[in-house]
């Protein structure tokens, strides 16, 4: 799997494999352990992960009012990685402030994911790099 630009199928196989390994009690890598903690906070996705043949090719569309579980879990994982290494610098403190404001670390992460999605969309739309300062400003406005 390409770590920095995984395909849709690679992301799905990562989460399916993670679930299979966790259910079998197999050893996990540090990244898998981080991802499993996120998956455990989302019991609504467990049945999806338990049935890869049924869900491997499924499409979840916003128009259908659906959240793509693989995108959602991946965004959570991106935020966790950012916080774990404080990159961009200040993200760890911003998430801590949001957790206090939201009274929930999980809800704070969802707020961060909103800003992250906006920044990624802007970077793609403008064919520009990721703007750390604007990202942190977005988080500051939310807290």
N, C-alpha and C positions, 0 to 999 in steps of 0.2 A: 504494500500500500504506500502510495506517495504521501509522506507525512504532511506536506504543505499544500498539496492540491489534489486531494483524493477524489476519485470519481464517485458518482452516486452509488454504484455497485460496491465499491471498496468500503464506503462508509457503512452501508447496510451490512455487508459481510463482517465488518469489525464488530458491530453491535450484536448481530446474530451469534457470532463466535464467542463474544464476551459472555452473553447470556448462557450459551451452552456450557462453556468452561465453568462459570460460576455455579450452575446447577449440578455439574459433575464434581464440584469441589476441587477443580484443578488449580494449579498455581497461576497467578495473574501477574502481568508486568505492572510496574508502577502506573503507567498510563491506563491500563485496563482497570486497576484498582480505583483510580480516580473516576473513571467512567462508570464503574459499577456503583459507586456511591451515588452518582447522579441518577442512574437507572433505578436504584432502590427508592429514590424520592418520587418516582413516577410509576406507581403501580398500574396506572391505566395503560401502560405500554408493555407490561410483562407478557400478556397473551400474544401480542404482536411478535415480540422477540422469540417466544416459544414456538412459533409456527412460521419459520422462514419460507417454506414452500408456498404457503398461502399469501404471504405479504411481500416477498422479494420484489415482485414487479408492480405492486400496487402503487397507484398514484393518489396522493392526498392533495386536494386543491382548495385554496382559500375561497374560491367561488362556491364550493360545496360546504363551506363553513368548517373545514377540517384543518387540523394542524398536522403537518408532516412530523411524525415522531422522530425520525432520523435527523431532520434539520433541527428540531427542538433540542434533542439530546446533544447534537454537535455544537450548537450555540452555547449550551450550558458548559460543555467541555472546554470550549475556547475561552469562556470567561474564567473558568477555574484555572486554566493554565496561565492566563494573564495575571490573575491574582497571586498565584503561587510564586511567580517570579517578579511581581510588581512591574509588569511591562504592559503598557507604557507606565513610566514612573508616576506614581500617584494613584494608580488604579486600586491598589489594596486599601488605601485610606478612603477613597471615594466609595468603595463597596461597603466599608465599615460604616460610613456616614449614612448611606442608603439603608443599610440593615437596621440602624437605629431609627431612622425616619419611617421605615416601612413596618418596623417591629417584627421583621421576619427576614432572615438571610435568604431564604428561597425567593421571596417576593422581590428582594433587592436584586438578586441575580436576574430575575425576569425584567426588571427595569433596565439593568445593564444591557441585557440582550436586545431590548428595543433600541437603545443608543447604538449598539454595535451593528445591528441590522441597518439602521439609518446611515451610519458611516460607510459601511460596505456598499450600500446602494449608491451613495453619493460618489464614492471612489470609482465605481464601475461606470456610472452615468457620465462622469466628467473625465474618464480615462486618466485619473490622477492617483497618486499614492494615498495611503491611509493617513488621515490627519489626526494625530494624537491629541493635539490641543483642542480641536473641535469636539472630539470624543469626550475628553475630560470635562469640557464646558457643558456638554449635553448632560453628563452625569451630575454635575454641580447644580444645574437647573432643576433636576429631578429630586434633589435631597432637601 
